[in-house]
Amino acid sequence: MSCIIPIIVGSSLIFAKVITRETEEQLNTYSKAEQIAQEVFSSLRTVLSFNGSKCQQKQYEKELKLNEWYTVRKDDAFGTFMDWLFFINFLVYSIGFTFGS
């Protein structure tokens, strides 16, 4: 039953790479959205005098929409990995019961 360990370790490494990439993208979009908000608040008079609040709001919402997409992708990766681990767990049980009996 120990022959399954390399499969678990390999899939864990792949999962870690995927989650790291998605988390970095998520943090980058948060950073861009925060930068937009900081620019607007630092020059609030200028933004309001040129009626740029709607434009800035659309940019901010666009960045948050991207962040939502990365969050969904990361959650899908978590779900897929958990399903994979349950499959491996039941595979180990079936191998153990088959050869044990």
MODELLER restraints for C-alpha pairs under 7 A, 6 or more apart:
rsr = mdl.restraints
at = mdl.atoms
rsr.add(forms.Gaussian(group=physical.xy_distance, feature=features.Distance(at['CA:1:A'], at['CA:92:A']), mean=6.17, stdev=0.5))
rsr.add(forms.Gaussian(group=physical.xy_distance, feature=features.Distance(at['CA:1:A'], at['CA:95:A']), mean=6.85, stdev=0.5))
rsr.add(forms.Gaussian(group=physical.xy_distance, feature=features.Distance(at['CA:1:A'], at['CA:96:A']), mean=6.48, stdev=0.5))
rsr.add(forms.Gaussian(group=physical.xy_distance, feature=features.Distance(at['CA:15:A'], at['CA:81:A']), mean=6.92, stdev=0.5))
rsr.add(forms.Gaussian(group=physical.xy_distance, feature=features.Distance(at['CA:19:A'], at['CA:74:A']), mean=6.20, stdev=0.5))
rsr.add(forms.Gaussian(group=physical.xy_distance, feature=features.Distance(at['CA:22:A'], at['CA:70:A']), mean=6.10, stdev=0.5))
rsr.add(forms.Gaussian(group=physical.xy_distance, feature=features.Distance(at['CA:22:A'], at['CA:74:A']), mean=5.91, stdev=0.5))
rsr.add(forms.Gaussian(group=physical.xy_distance, feature=features.Distance(at['CA:25:A'], at['CA:70:A']), mean=6.89, stdev=0.5))
rsr.add(forms.Gaussian(group=physical.xy_distance, feature=features.Distance(at['CA:26:A'], at['CA:67:A']), mean=5.39, stdev=0.5))
rsr.add(forms.Gaussian(group=physical.xy_distance, feature=features.Distance(at['CA:26:A'], at['CA:70:A']), mean=5.67, stdev=0.5))
rsr.add(forms.Gaussian(group=physical.xy_distance, feature=features.Distance(at['CA:26:A'], at['CA:71:A']), mean=6.86, stdev=0.5))
rsr.add(forms.Gaussian(group=physical.xy_distance, feature=features.Distance(at['CA:29:A'], at['CA:63:A']), mean=5.85, stdev=0.5))
rsr.add(forms.Gaussian(group=physical.xy_distance, feature=features.Distance(at['CA:29:A'], at['CA:66:A']), mean=6.77, stdev=0.5))
rsr.add(forms.Gaussian(group=physical.xy_distance, feature=features.Distance(at['CA:29:A'], at['CA:67:A']), mean=5.64, stdev=0.5))
rsr.add(forms.Gaussian(group=physical.xy_distance, feature=features.Distance(at['CA:30:A'], at['CA:67:A']), mean=6.77, stdev=0.5))
rsr.add(forms.Gaussian(group=physical.xy_distance, feature=features.Distance(at['CA:32:A'], at['CA:63:A']), mean=6.88, stdev=0.5))
rsr.add(forms.Gaussian(group=physical.xy_distance, feature=features.Distance(at['CA:33:A'], at['CA:60:A']), mean=5.36, stdev=0.5))
rsr.add(forms.Gaussian(group=physical.xy_distance, feature=features.Distance(at['CA:33:A'], at['CA:63:A']), mean=5.54, stdev=0.5))
rsr.add(forms.Gaussian(group=physical.xy_distance, feature=features.Distance(at['CA:33:A'], at['CA:64:A']), mean=6.67, stdev=0.5))
rsr.add(forms.Gaussian(group=physical.xy_distance, feature=features.Distance(at['CA:36:A'], at['CA:60:A']), mean=6.36, stdev=0.5))
rsr.add(forms.Gaussian(group=physical.xy_distance, feature=features.Distance(at['CA:40:A'], at['CA:47:A']), mean=6.63, stdev=0.5))
rsr.add(forms.Gaussian(group=physical.xy_distance, feature=features.Distance(at['CA:47:A'], at['CA:53:A']), mean=6.07, stdev=0.5))
